């Protein structure tokens, strides 16, 4: 869409020689407020016959001022920084409308001057109401669970991902899957860079994913991790810009302002074509954008529906419902006994026993109880080693967790060849870990050679009420993928390969409650006792 200043236009380029809302030209040493702000507005497609543009709604603003070192553009309440003084907007109201854009010229020491200009823009395209309704409903995400959710191909290529098409969930932990995109009805575009750290309070900090060098345009507080031509987990906080829909050449296109982006930062013009929009399923869009190097077209599949996980494992293979009072069923469980010097280490403070006061089945629940006694701590650790192990399946454990600083319950699995090849070569899958010093923060982890201990593959999620309510902690384990869930909500995915110890190997189950140690941390001096309660353990194949 194009607009034209109400003062004059000349072949689509309007020059503003305005000094509006300008501060006094006061010099204090080397600090001088910018003066003589000049703004030009190039209305795309404007000529003598069409002074308000070709109907695309696009206007390119260029600002210049004496003593200015940077510029900011303000439209619709959103501020866009532009060191170069160039900013492009695509306006979205169908018909001829007047828009106000404020240009702020920033000088040394942060002193500034500003002017507000009006442009009259003609927009001929009217987006389908169903498209606007869909875009402004809920929050959008990369549809990570499908093939081709992220890809690249030649510029102006006809098919998505001709050069590369990402397998499902193959870009876990790079700073993309936890992003959310909100298209506001007021034309605001909000990018949440980590939706997983906003509960119970909002946290704007996050990371994003992008192209090497191009991502430097974001000017974030860190550098991220370089992986070939990609930059992983580039530190970047939530932000707000603007969005509009146009249809250049008849192709519906989302235009974002400033450095706003979706999925993977590629620079360029920040326009995302909706590929075959009318042919896509409901609540799903395929986007294409050309990067700032004019090297590739980048493709994304986005959806405004959160993932609903469907397991392929539905036949019960093994379970313990803990419905027989007394000691745990000896056909299912054995014990690890003694202190950490016996092999589990981690600086833990407890001694493991098989005493009924530390481990028993009561009222349909398994209770593993940690106690402060005899100047130390006792607890229990039970396992299915040499009694039950399996390869691939779904494990679901319904449990209520202990409370207290220093408590460290874990529901996990260890490779059945542990005694032969040792740890971490055998592999370890932590279905659920919790520490009382970080109440309601649940984590899952994978330990294997080169990724173990403090370098394990870890993911966290906040789950309110873990010590007051029962929750289902699960892992879905296939040759292709390991998925961790709480109450059937996916929060951690790992792409399994033949190079990991999780491929075609048996694992057995372990349930324990540790005290203190490397993860459990400081033990509350007032701690007396607390229990890990397990309703059931079920394994499906």
C-alpha positions in Angstrom: 0.0 0.0 0.0 1.2 3.5 -0.6 0.5 6.8 1.1 1.2 10.3 0.2 1.8 13.2 2.5 -1.0 15.7 2.4 1.4 18.5 1.4 2.7 17.3 -2.0 4.0 14.4 -4.0 6.3 14.0 -7.0 6.2 10.8 -9.0 5.8 8.7 -5.8 8.6 10.3 -3.8 7.5 12.8 -1.2 10.1 14.9 0.5 9.4 16.2 3.9 11.4 19.2 5.0 9.8 19.3 8.4 11.0 20.1 11.8 8.2 18.8 13.9 8.1 18.3 17.7 11.7 19.3 17.6 13.6 20.0 20.7 15.5 23.2 21.1 18.8 23.2 19.3 20.9 23.4 22.4 24.5 22.4 22.4 26.2 21.2 25.5 29.8 20.4 24.7 29.7 17.8 21.9 26.1 16.9 22.5 23.9 18.6 19.9 20.3 17.8 19.2 19.6 16.7 15.6 18.1 19.4 13.4 16.6 19.8 9.9 15.0 16.3 9.7 14.3 15.4 6.1 12.0 12.4 5.4 11.3 11.0 2.0 8.5 8.5 1.4 8.7 6.3 -1.7 5.2 5.0 -2.3 5.5 1.8 -4.3 3.9 2.1 -7.7 3.1 5.8 -7.4 3.1 8.0 -10.5 1.2 11.0 -11.8 -1.8 8.9 -12.5 -1.7 6.9 -9.2 -0.3 9.3 -6.6 -1.3 7.0 -3.8 0.4 3.9 -5.1 -0.3 0.7 -7.0 -2.6 -0.6 -4.2 0.1 -2.8 -2.6 0.2 -0.6 0.4 4.0 -0.4 0.7 5.9 2.7 1.5 9.7 3.1 2.0 10.6 5.9 4.4 14.1 7.4 4.4 15.2 9.9 7.1 18.2 12.2 7.3 19.0 14.9 9.8 22.0 17.0 10.8 23.9 15.6 13.9 21.9 12.4 13.9 23.7 9.0 14.5 20.6 6.8 14.4 16.9 6.9 13.7 13.7 5.3 15.1 10.3 5.0 13.4 7.1 4.8 15.3 3.9 3.5 13.8 0.9 2.1 15.6 2.6 2.4 18.9 5.6 0.2 17.8 9.1 1.6 17.8 11.5 0.3 15.1 15.2 1.2 15.3 16.9 1.9 12.0 20.6 3.0 12.2 20.5 3.6 8.4 17.3 5.8 8.6 15.4 3.5 6.2 12.2 1.7 7.1 9.6 0.0 5.0 5.9 -0.4 6.0 3.1 -2.2 4.3 -0.2 -0.8 5.4 -3.3 -2.9 5.5 -6.6 -1.0 5.5 -8.4 -1.6 2.3 -9.2 1.6 0.4 -7.5 5.0 0.7 -6.4 5.7 4.3 -4.2 8.2 6.1 -1.4 6.9 8.3 0.9 8.7 10.7 4.5 7.8 11.1 6.8 9.5 13.6 10.5 9.7 12.8 12.9 10.2 15.7 16.5 11.4 15.0 18.9 10.4 17.8 22.0 12.3 18.4 25.1 11.9 20.6 24.3 11.4 24.3 20.8 10.2 23.4 19.3 13.7 22.7 16.7 13.5 20.0 14.4 15.4 17.7 11.3 14.1 16.0 8.7 14.8 13.3 5.4 13.2 12.5 4.3 12.8 8.9 1.1 11.7 7.3 0.8 9.6 4.2 -2.2 8.7 2.2 -2.1 5.1 1.0 -4.2 3.2 -1.4 -4.8 -0.5 -0.6 -6.7 -2.5 -3.3 -6.3 -6.0 -1.8 -8.8 -7.1 0.7 -7.7 -10.3 2.5 -10.3 -13.1 3.0 -12.0 -12.7 6.3 -11.3 -16.4 7.1 -7.5 -15.8 6.6 -7.6 -12.8 9.0 -9.7 -14.7 11.5 -7.3 -17.7 11.4 -4.2 -15.5 11.7 -5.5 -13.6 14.7 -6.7 -16.7 16.5 -4.3 -18.0 19.2 -0.6 -18.1 18.9 1.4 -19.7 16.1 4.4 -22.0 16.2 6.7 -24.0 13.9 4.9 -27.3 13.3 7.9 -29.2 14.4 6.2 -32.7 14.3 5.9 -32.8 10.5 8.4 -33.4 7.7 9.5 -30.2 6.0 8.5 -27.8 8.8 11.8 -26.0 8.0 13.6 -26.1 4.7 15.3 -24.3 1.9 15.4 -24.2 -1.8 16.3 -22.0 -4.8 15.1 -18.5 -5.0 11.6 -18.5 -6.6 11.6 -22.3 -6.5 8.2 -23.9 -7.1 8.2 -26.5 -4.3 8.9 -26.3 -0.6 12.3 -27.5 0.6 13.9 -28.6 -2.7 17.4 -28.4 -1.2 16.7 -29.4 2.4 13.5 -30.6 4.2 13.9 -31.0 8.0 12.7 -34.3 9.4 10.2 -34.1 12.3 11.6 -32.5 15.4 15.1 -32.6 14.1 15.8 -29.0 15.2 15.1 -29.5 18.9 17.1 -27.3 21.3 18.3 -24.7 18.7 16.0 -21.9 19.8 13.1 -22.3 17.3 10.4 -24.7 18.6 9.7 -22.8 21.8 8.9 -19.6 19.9 5.4 -18.3 19.5 4.0 -15.7 17.1 0.9 -13.7 17.8 -0.8 -11.7 15.0 -2.9 -9.1 16.9 -6.2 -7.7 15.5 -4.6 -4.3 16.0 -1.9 -5.2 13.5 0.7 -5.8 16.2 3.1 -8.8 15.8 4.4 -10.3 19.0 7.3 -12.8 19.0 7.6 -14.7 22.2 11.2 -16.2 22.1 10.6 -18.8 24.8 7.0 -19.7 25.7 8.2 -22.3 28.3 9.6 -19.9 30.8 6.4 -17.8 31.2 4.8 -19.8 33.9 4.0 -18.7 36.6 5.3 -15.3 35.7 6.2 -13.7 32.3 9.9 -13.9 31.4 10.9 -12.1 28.2 14.2 -13.8 27.9 14.8 -16.4 25.3 16.8 -17.6 22.3 16.3 -17.7 18.6 17.7 -19.5 15.5 19.2 -17.9 12.4 21.7 -17.5 9.6 25.3 -16.7 10.3 26.2 -13.0 9.9 22.6 -12.1 9.0 21.4 -12.7 12.5 23.9 -10.0 13.7 21.2 -7.5 12.4 19.3 -8.3 15.6 22.0 -6.8 17.7 21.2 -9.1 20.6 23.1 -9.3 23.9 25.1 -12.5 23.0 26.4 -14.5 20.1 24.8 -17.9 20.3 26.5 -21.1 19.1 27.8 -21.2 15.5 27.1 -24.5 13.8 28.2 -24.4 10.1 26.1 -21.6 8.5 23.6 -21.6 11.4 23.6 -19.8 14.7 21.9 -21.7 17.5 20.3 -20.3 20.6 21.1 -16.7 19.9 20.0 -14.7 23.0 17.0 -12.5 22.2 14.1 -11.3 24.2 10.4 -11.1 23.4 9.5 -8.1 21.1 6.6 -6.5 19.3 6.4 -5.2 15.7 3.6 -4.8 13.2 2.2 -7.0 10.5 0.0 -6.6 7.4 -1.4 -8.7 4.6 -0.9 -7.8 0.9 -1.1 -9.7 -2.4 1.7 -8.6 -4.8 1.3 -10.5 -8.0 -1.8 -12.2 -6.6 0.2 -14.0 -3.8 -1.0 -13.4 -0.2 2.0 -12.1 1.7 2.6 -11.3 5.4 4.9 -8.3 5.8 6.6 -7.7 9.1 8.2 -4.5 10.2 11.8 -3.9 11.3 13.7 -7.1 12.1 10.6 -9.1 13.0 10.8 -12.6 11.7 9.3 -16.1 11.9 11.2 -19.4 12.6 14.7 -18.7 11.4 16.3 -15.3 11.0 17.2 -14.7 7.3 17.2 -10.9 7.0 15.9 -9.9 3.6 12.7 -7.9 3.3 10.8 -9.7 6.1 8.0 -10.7 3.8 6.5 -14.2 4.0 4.5 -15.5 1.0 1.7 -17.8 1.8 2.3 -20.8 -0.4 -0.9 -22.1 -2.0 -2.8 -20.7 0.9 -6.2 -21.9 -0.3 -5.0 -25.5 -0.6 -3.6 -25.8 3.0 -5.4 -27.6 5.9 -7.2 -25.4 8.4 -4.9 -23.9 11.1 -1.8 -24.4 9.0 0.2 -22.2 6.7 3.3 -22.7 4.5 5.5 -19.7 4.3 8.3 -18.7 2.0 10.9 -15.9 2.4 14.1 -15.0 0.5 17.1 -14.3 2.7 19.1 -11.1 2.7 21.9 -12.7 0.7 19.4 -13.5 -2.1 20.9 -17.0 -1.9 18.0 -19.2 -0.8 14.3 -19.3 -0.3 13.5 -20.5 3.2 10.3 -22.5 4.0 8.3 -22.9 7.1 5.1 -24.7 8.2 3.3 -22.9 11.0 0.2 -23.8 13.0 -1.9 -22.2 15.7 -2.6 -25.5 17.3 -0.5 -26.9 20.1 0.8 -30.4 19.4 -1.5 -33.3 20.4 0.7 -36.3 20.9 -0.4 -39.7 19.7 1.5 -42.7 20.8 1.9 -45.9 18.7 2.3 -48.0 21.9 -1.1 -49.1 23.2 -0.6 -52.7 24.3 0.2 -53.1 28.0 3.5 -55.1 28.3 4.3 -54.8 32.0 3.0 -52.9 35.0 2.9 -52.6 38.8 -0.3 -51.1 40.2 1.0 -51.4 43.8 -2.2 -52.9 45.1 -0.7 -55.5 47.5 0.3 -54.1 50.9 3.8 -54.6 52.2 7.2 -54.7 50.5 7.4 -54.0 46.8 6.7 -57.1 44.7 10.0 -59.0 44.6 9.1 -60.4 41.1 9.3 -56.8 39.8 11.7 -55.0 42.0 15.1 -55.4 43.7 17.1 -52.9 45.7 20.3 -50.8 45.6 21.6 -50.6 49.1 24.2 -48.6 51.0 25.8 -45.2 50.4 26.9 -43.5 47.2 30.3 -45.1 47.5 28.6 -48.3 46.3 28.3 -46.8 42.8 25.7 -44.1 42.4 27.8 -41.2 43.7 26.7 -37.6 42.8 27.7 -36.5 46.3 24.3 -37.7 47.7 23.9 -37.7 51.4 21.5 -40.6 52.0 22.0 -44.3 52.7 19.6 -46.6 50.7 17.8 -49.3 52.7 15.1 -51.9 52.2 13.6 -51.0 55.5 9.7 -50.7 55.5 10.1 -47.2 57.0 11.9 -46.2 53.7 10.0 -48.2 51.1 6.6 -49.9 51.3 3.3 -50.3 49.5 0.4 -48.8 51.4 -3.2 -47.9 50.3 -2.5 -48.6 46.7 0.7 -46.5 46.5 4.4 -47.2 46.6 6.0 -44.9 49.1 9.7 -44.2 49.1 10.4 -42.1 52.1 13.5 -40.1 52.9 14.2 -39.5 56.6 16.6 -37.5 58.7 17.9 -40.0 61.3 21.0 -40.9 63.3 22.8 -37.7 62.2 22.2 -38.5 58.5 19.6 -39.5 56.0 18.0 -42.8 54.8 15.9 -43.5 51.7 15.4 -46.2 49.1 16.1 -47.0 45.5 14.3 -49.9 43.7 15.0 -51.3 40.2 13.8 -53.9 37.7 17.4 -54.9 36.7 17.6 -58.6 35.8 13.8 -58.9 36.4 12.4 -56.8 33.6 13.9 -54.8 30.7 12.7 -53.9 27.3 13.5 -52.1 24.0 11.2 -49.3 22.8 7.8 -48.5 24.2 6.0 -46.0 26.3 6.6 -45.7 30.0 4.0 -43.9 32.2 4.5 -43.3 35.9 1.8 -41.5 37.9 3.4 -40.0 41.0 3.2 -37.3 43.6 6.6 -35.8 44.6 8.2 -35.1 48.0 8.7 -31.6 49.3 11.7 -30.0 51.1 15.0 -28.5 50.3 17.5 -31.1 49.3 15.0 -33.8 48.1 15.8 -35.2 44.7 13.3 -37.8 43.4 13.9 -39.5 40.1 12.0 -41.8 37.8 14.5 -43.2 35.2 15.9 -45.9 33.1 19.4 -47.4 32.7 20.9 -49.5 29.9 20.7 -53.2 30.8 24.3 -53.6 29.8 25.3 -51.3 32.6 27.3 -53.9 34.5 29.2 -54.8 31.4 30.2 -51.5 29.8 29.5 -49.0 32.6 28.1 -45.5 32.6 27.6 -43.4 30.5 28.3 -45.9 27.7 25.1 -47.8 28.7 23.0 -44.7 28.3 20.5 -43.2 30.8 17.0 -41.8 30.3 15.7 -39.6 33.1 11.9 -39.6 32.7 11.4 -37.2 35.6 13.7 -35.4 38.1 12.7 -32.8 40.6 14.6 -31.0 43.3 12.9 -29.5 46.4 15.1 -26.4 46.1 13.4 -25.6 42.8 9.8 -26.5 43.5 7.5 -27.4 40.6 10.3 -27.4 38.0 10.4 -30.8 36.3 13.3 -31.9 34.1 14.0 -34.9 31.8 17.5 -35.8 30.6 19.5 -38.1 28.4 23.0 -39.2 29.4 25.4 -40.9 27.0 29.1 -40.6 25.9 30.0 -36.9 25.3 26.6 -35.8 26.7 26.5 -36.7 30.4 26.6 -35.2 33.8 26.5 -31.4 33.4 26.5 -31.8 29.6 23.5 -34.1 29.4 20.6 -33.3 27.0 18.2 -31.7 29.5 14.8 -30.0 29.1 12.7 -28.4 31.8 9.0 -27.6 32.3 7.1 -25.9 35.1 4.3 -28.1 36.5 2.2 -26.5 39.4 1.4 -28.6 42.4 3.8 -31.6 41.8 3.9 -32.2 45.6 0.2 -31.8 46.2 -1.2 -33.5 43.1 -0.5 -36.7 41.1 0.9 -36.2 37.6 1.7 -38.7 34.8 5.3 -38.6 33.8 6.0 -40.4 30.5 8.6 -41.3 27.9 7.8 -42.5 24.4 10.8 -44.3 23.0 11.2 -45.4 19.3 14.1 -46.0 17.0 13.6 -42.5 15.6 12.8 -40.4 18.6 12.6 -40.1 22.4 9.7 -37.9 23.6 9.2 -36.8 27.2 5.7 -35.7 28.4 3.9 -34.6 31.6 0.2 -35.3 31.6 0.5 -36.1 27.9 2.0 -32.7 27.1 5.2 -32.9 25.1 8.0 -30.8 26.4 11.2 -32.6 25.3 12.1 -34.4 22.1 15.3 -36.1 21.1 16.1 -37.5 17.7 17.3 -41.1 18.2 20.0 -42.6 15.9 22.1 -45.7 15.5 25.0 -43.7 17.1 23.2 -43.5 20.6 23.0 -46.2 23.2 19.2 -45.8 23.0 19.0 -47.6 19.7 18.2 -51.4 19.7 19.2 -51.8 23.4 17.4 -53.0 26.5 16.7 -50.7 29.4 15.5 -51.3 32.9 13.5 -49.1 35.4 14.7 -47.3 38.5 12.7 -45.3 41.1 14.6 -43.5 43.9 14.6 -40.5 46.3 18.0 -39.0 46.9 19.0 -36.3 49.3 21.4 -33.4 48.5 24.1 -34.1 46.0 25.2 -32.4 42.8 21.6 -31.7 41.7 19.6 -31.9 45.0 21.7 -29.1 46.6 21.6 -27.9 50.1 19.4 -29.9 52.5 17.0 -27.9 54.7 18.3 -28.2 58.3 14.7 -28.5 59.4 14.0 -31.5 57.1 12.5 -34.5 58.9 10.9 -36.7 56.2 9.0 -36.7 52.9 7.8 -39.3 50.5 7.8 -40.0 46.8 4.4 -41.7 46.2 3.8 -43.7 43.0 0.3 -44.8 41.9 1.4 -47.0 39.1 4.2 -47.9 36.6 3.1 -49.0 33.2 5.0 -50.0 30.1 3.3 -50.2 26.7 4.5 -51.6 23.4 
